Amino acid sequence: MILVPVFNNSWVPNFLLFTLYFLLFHMLEFFGRFHPILVHLPIGFLILAVLFQWIGRWSGYSYLRLSVPVILVLGMLSALFACVTGLALSGTADYPESLLGWHQWMGIGTTVLSLGMFWAVQRKKTRETNLIAVMLLAGITITGHMGGSLTHGEDYLSFGPAEIKPTLAPIADIQAVHAYNDLVQPIFEARCVSCHGASKQKGNLRLDEPSFILKGGEDGLAVKPKDVENSELIKRLLLPQDAKKHMPPISKAQLTGAEIQFLQWWVRTGADFEQKINALPQTAQDKQILLDLQTASQDTGNLTKAGSKGATGDGAAAKGSAAAPGNPSGVRKVFSLAASIPEQPVQAAKADLVQRLKELGVVVLPVNRESAYLSVNFVTVGKLIPDSAIALLEGIKEQLIWLKLDDVQLSPAAFSLIGKLNRLTRLQLSNSNLSDESIGNLQNLKELQWLNLVGSKVTTQGLLKLGTLPKLQQLFLYRAAFSTTDLATLQQAFPAVQIDTGNYRLPLLPGDTSLVK
């Protein structure tokens, strides 16, 4: 708290005084931001002074001692500036008080020790110099560790890689669990609280208690109930992993696609902290999202692996209703997203075509940071997709390998255009108006490995037209228009293809959790 004297006789001195204090406070806030830069100077100077002092004991290096007083002066001055800026920074950021207090006093103590060593060196007191040098090194180490813990978390100086733990305990019936206590809070605890909890609050944000979650941080509301697009938490999760503001940082274990979609649903339904899942509104698509999360929780090993790989779902298990041929265990082989990216490089797509697609609301993303191959998602365009939008895809067909067209209505001409995208390896047409007639256009997709026709009206006769696809590995037919008696026919027609008809977790395309404004 700043105490400001008040003059009773005139408002002019009061106004000037308050203005001066206001400017002084904001100047301190500004200079405090230089602390992370200045704090490294005294560390370097003081360690160098100690090394020169000790190495100079040997006759061949005695000349190094001549520079020790000068280096100590530079170290003292830079340590003093680091202390001043650190004190200014501590008043403008939310750090754990206990650790911050120790860090401040250790920093001040280290500065005093540097002054003591300067005195001992100037007075040529060898014994005192060596003793203070040892204390100075200890002070630098402890102060630096505490500073690193304040900035990077309390596990900053630790040995060995951090253990990636499963996010959720196995869930038998997700509809019966508590939305926040059993799902949201464990996800935050596993992936977010190390940087946004009681011991550390990056960006003045805490995610360990409901009141703090709703309060938000310095960048705005982390969670804005029923408003996914303006909830900063969701926006950060959906950024590419190499983006500066992506959360969690790329060095940390990432949320899976199922977890991100669940958090989007939770925010969209009002970010409720009291109700169970079955008391919250759900569409058919929402129920599938919840089922995906339940399935993920039951596969502890793969969830841990998915957490280390990020939200793309690469490595997540997919369990189907029937075992693949030659696999009596019933656990299906996992085909990763990386396996569907061609090895041969490709030139970047034309920027103007990509921009035109983005202007239409289409999500266009690279499949990874090292590749020019593209993933295209029409999730934010609407149900009625004009032929002109599909026609633009032909201009990037050399780069386009993943395409998602869920819940859309396309014309026969549009399906014909899709059939010309001969580099596609993954195609998602769930709940679309694909028919037995239009599915014939997909016969030309000779590179296709993964096809999602969930909820389509295609019958067994239409599906048999896909028998000419040489590289097809997975076919998703949940709620498709065929009877269970036809499954044997399909399995005979596609002996090398995994056919999923339900009770599985869909692998996610990178665009599944992307929003475009």
Secondary structure, 3 states (H helix, E strand, C coil): CCCCCCCCCCHHHHHHHHHHHHHHHHHHHHHHCCHHHHCHHHHHHHHHHHHHHHHCCCHHHHHHHHHHHHHHHHHHHHHHHHHHHHHHHHCCCCCCHHHHHHHHHHHHHHHHHHHHHHHHHHCCCHHHHHHHHHHHHHHHHHHHHHHHHHHHCCCCCCCCCCCCCCCCCCCCCHHHCEHHHHHHHHHHHHHCCCCECCCCEHHHCCCCCHHHHHHCECCECCCCCCCCCCCHHHHHHHCCCCCCCCCCCCCCCCCCHHHHHHHHHHHHCCCCCCCEHHHCCCCHHHHHHHHHHHHHHCCHHHHHHHHHHCCCCCCCCCCCCCCCCCCCCCCCCCCCCHHHCCCCCCCCCCHHHHHHHHHCCCEEEECCCCCCCEEEECCCCCCECCHHHHHHHHHHCCCEEEEECCCCECCHHHHHHHCCCCCCCEEECCCCCCCCCHHHHHHHCCCCCEEECCCCCCCHHHHHHHHHCCCCCEEECCCCCCCHHHHHHHHHHCCCCEEECCCCCCCCCHHHHCCCC
